[in-house]
């Protein structure tokens, strides 16, 4: 049951929130070349892996924003644009985005076929967007989709003193939401709300008896067993049963 609003009707309230100045959705695709990735050691045996130990058809990748400075706004520049016949001052925003891509591969079946991580590399991509984002507003970038796939993969065999290396090209695709925002304090008329009702705890369960097996034990023949000294049943006609 939903609780009613507190009595007293609506009141004039001040709340802190974010004003969205502008908002766009776009997508981008770009390629990466990751060369000279040293093959790792076998996690089971501890031996250094070689090109013949991996299945190149199973090379895969994952991509994610970096933990440190995933988005950096480099600068913004005022520019005038014609929108619906009117001159509007908007901002050309330069954004740098930092990512981290991880390459993995499966071992050949003879070595167990386990997946091993080959290596991780950071990369950067920059872009320009046109927003209503005057100085003082924040630029928020959210990835609604971020994925990658391996386009090509080759393995270079090293010498007796060098480690075999993996060369990979990766295609990254992202869908992103970009907003310019600013913290504001709003004055609105609204009702106060009450907390919801407390949900009751379920009652303690009643004791239960495990299923019985009367057919097996005890031996229940309704007293019809015939034993030594027992009396045999006779039918209605007096003949012996």
LUMLOFI-134316 format. One record per residue (C-alpha): residue number from 1; x, y, z. Coordinates in steps of 0.5 Angstrom, whole numbers. Layout:
N
ATOM    k   east  north     up
ATOM  NUM      X      Y      Z
...
This chain:
241
ATOM    k   east  north     up
ATOM    1      0      0      0
ATOM    2      3      7     -2
ATOM    3      3     12      4
ATOM    4     -1     19      3
ATOM    5      3     25      2
ATOM    6      4     29      9
ATOM    7     -1     33     11
ATOM    8     -1     41      9
ATOM    9     -1     40      2
ATOM   10      4     43     -3
ATOM   11     10     47     -1
ATOM   12     15     51     -4
ATOM   13     22     47     -4
ATOM   14     29     49     -7
ATOM   15     33     43     -9
ATOM   16     40     42    -12
ATOM   17     40     38    -19
ATOM   18     44     38    -26
ATOM   19     41     42    -31
ATOM   20     43     39    -38
ATOM   21     45     45    -43
ATOM   22     46     40    -49
ATOM   23     45     33    -51
ATOM   24     47     29    -57
ATOM   25     48     21    -58
ATOM   26     53     19    -63
ATOM   27     57     13    -65
ATOM   28     65     12    -68
ATOM   29     69      6    -70
ATOM   30     76      6    -71
ATOM   31     82      1    -72
ATOM   32     88     -1    -67
ATOM   33     94     -4    -69
ATOM   34     98     -8    -63
ATOM   35    104    -10    -65
ATOM   36    110    -14    -61
ATOM   37    106    -17    -56
ATOM   38    110    -22    -52
ATOM   39    107    -29    -51
ATOM   40    106    -30    -44
ATOM   41    108    -37    -40
ATOM   42    104    -43    -40
ATOM   43    100    -41    -33
ATOM   44    100    -49    -32
ATOM   45    107    -51    -33
ATOM   46    110    -45    -33
ATOM   47    114    -46    -39
ATOM   48    115    -40    -44
ATOM   49    109    -40    -50
ATOM   50    111    -41    -57
ATOM   51    107    -39    -63
ATOM   52    105    -47    -64
ATOM   53    102    -47    -57
ATOM   54     97    -42    -59
ATOM   55     90    -42    -63
ATOM   56     90    -36    -67
ATOM   57     83    -37    -69
ATOM   58     81    -36    -62
ATOM   59     85    -29    -61
ATOM   60     80    -24    -57
ATOM   61     79    -17    -54
ATOM   62     76    -13    -49
ATOM   63     76     -6    -49
ATOM   64     74     -1    -43
ATOM   65     75      6    -41
ATOM   66     82      7    -37
ATOM   67     81      8    -29
ATOM   68     85     14    -29
ATOM   69     83     20    -34
ATOM   70     78     16    -38
ATOM   71     75     23    -41
ATOM   72     79     29    -42
ATOM   73     76     36    -44
ATOM   74     82     39    -48
ATOM   75     79     46    -50
ATOM   76     73     49    -52
ATOM   77     72     55    -57
ATOM   78     66     59    -59
ATOM   79     63     59    -66
ATOM   80     57     62    -69
ATOM   81     52     57    -73
ATOM   82     46     59    -76
ATOM   83     40     55    -73
ATOM   84     33     56    -76
ATOM   85     35     62    -79
ATOM   86     38     65    -73
ATOM   87     45     66    -71
ATOM   88     47     62    -65
ATOM   89     54     62    -61
ATOM   90     55     55    -59
ATOM   91     62     51    -57
ATOM   92     67     47    -61
ATOM   93     69     42    -56
ATOM   94     75     38    -56
ATOM   95     75     31    -52
ATOM   96     81     26    -51
ATOM   97     78     19    -49
ATOM   98     83     14    -46
ATOM   99     82      7    -47
ATOM  100     85      0    -45
ATOM  101     85     -6    -49
ATOM  102     86    -13    -47
ATOM  103     88    -19    -52
ATOM  104     87    -26    -50
ATOM  105     88    -33    -54
ATOM  106     87    -40    -53
ATOM  107     92    -45    -52
ATOM  108     92    -51    -57
ATOM  109     88    -57    -55
ATOM  110     94    -61    -53
ATOM  111     96    -56    -48
ATOM  112     89    -56    -45
ATOM  113     86    -51    -49
ATOM  114     85    -46    -43
ATOM  115     85    -38    -45
ATOM  116     91    -34    -43
ATOM  117     92    -26    -43
ATOM  118     97    -24    -48
ATOM  119     97    -17    -46
ATOM  120     94    -10    -45
ATOM  121     95     -4    -48
ATOM  122     92      3    -47
ATOM  123     90      8    -53
ATOM  124     87     15    -54
ATOM  125     82     17    -59
ATOM  126     80     25    -60
ATOM  127     74     28    -63
ATOM  128     71     34    -64
ATOM  129     63     36    -62
ATOM  130     59     42    -63
ATOM  131     55     43    -56
ATOM  132     52     49    -52
ATOM  133     57     48    -47
ATOM  134     59     55    -45
ATOM  135     65     56    -40
ATOM  136     63     53    -33
ATOM  137     59     47    -36
ATOM  138     61     40    -35
ATOM  139     62     35    -41
ATOM  140     59     28    -39
ATOM  141     61     22    -43
ATOM  142     57     16    -42
ATOM  143     58      9    -46
ATOM  144     52      6    -48
ATOM  145     56      1    -52
ATOM  146     63     -1    -52
ATOM  147     66     -7    -56
ATOM  148     71     -9    -60
ATOM  149     73    -15    -65
ATOM  150     80    -18    -67
ATOM  151     81    -17    -75
ATOM  152     87    -20    -76
ATOM  153     92    -24    -72
ATOM  154     99    -26    -73
ATOM  155    105    -29    -69
ATOM  156    112    -28    -70
ATOM  157    117    -34    -68
ATOM  158    123    -31    -64
ATOM  159    130    -34    -64
ATOM  160    133    -38    -59
ATOM  161    134    -32    -54
ATOM  162    127    -28    -56
ATOM  163    120    -29    -54
ATOM  164    115    -30    -60
ATOM  165    111    -24    -61
ATOM  166    103    -23    -63
ATOM  167    101    -18    -68
ATOM  168     94    -16    -68
ATOM  169     89    -11    -71
ATOM  170     83     -9    -67
ATOM  171     77     -6    -69
ATOM  172     73     -2    -63
ATOM  173     66      1    -64
ATOM  174     63      5    -59
ATOM  175     56      9    -58
ATOM  176     56     15    -53
ATOM  177     52     20    -50
ATOM  178     55     27    -49
ATOM  179     52     32    -45
ATOM  180     54     39    -42
ATOM  181     51     40    -35
ATOM  182     51     45    -30
ATOM  183     49     44    -22
ATOM  184     43     49    -21
ATOM  185     39     50    -15
ATOM  186     31     50    -17
ATOM  187     25     53    -14
ATOM  188     19     48    -15
ATOM  189     12     47    -12
ATOM  190     12     40     -9
ATOM  191      9     35     -4
ATOM  192     13     32      1
ATOM  193     13     24      1
ATOM  194     13     19      7
ATOM  195     17     13      7
ATOM  196     13      6      5
ATOM  197     10      1     10
ATOM  198     15     -4     13
ATOM  199     14    -11     10
ATOM  200     13    -16     15
ATOM  201     18    -22     16
ATOM  202     15    -29     14
ATOM  203     12    -33     20
ATOM  204     16    -39     22
ATOM  205     15    -45     19
ATOM  206     11    -51     22
ATOM  207     14    -57     23
ATOM  208     14    -62     18
ATOM  209     14    -70     18
ATOM  210     18    -73     12
ATOM  211     14    -77      7
ATOM  212     12    -84     10
ATOM  213     13    -91      7
ATOM  214      7    -95     10
ATOM  215      7   -100      4
ATOM  216     14   -102      6
ATOM  217     14   -101     14
ATOM  218     11   -103     19
ATOM  219      8   -109     15
ATOM  220      1   -107     15
ATOM  221     -4   -113     13
ATOM  222    -10   -111     17
ATOM  223     -9   -117     22
ATOM  224    -10   -122     16
ATOM  225     -4   -126     17
ATOM  226     -5   -133     18
ATOM  227      0   -136     23
ATOM  228      0   -142     27
ATOM  229     -6   -143     31
ATOM  230    -10   -138     27
ATOM  231    -17   -139     24
ATOM  232    -18   -139     17
ATOM  233    -23   -135     14
ATOM  234    -29   -139     11
ATOM  235    -34   -136      5
ATOM  236    -41   -135      6
ATOM  237    -43   -142      3
ATOM  238    -39   -145      9
ATOM  239    -33   -148      4
ATOM  240    -26   -147      6
ATOM  241    -23   -140      4
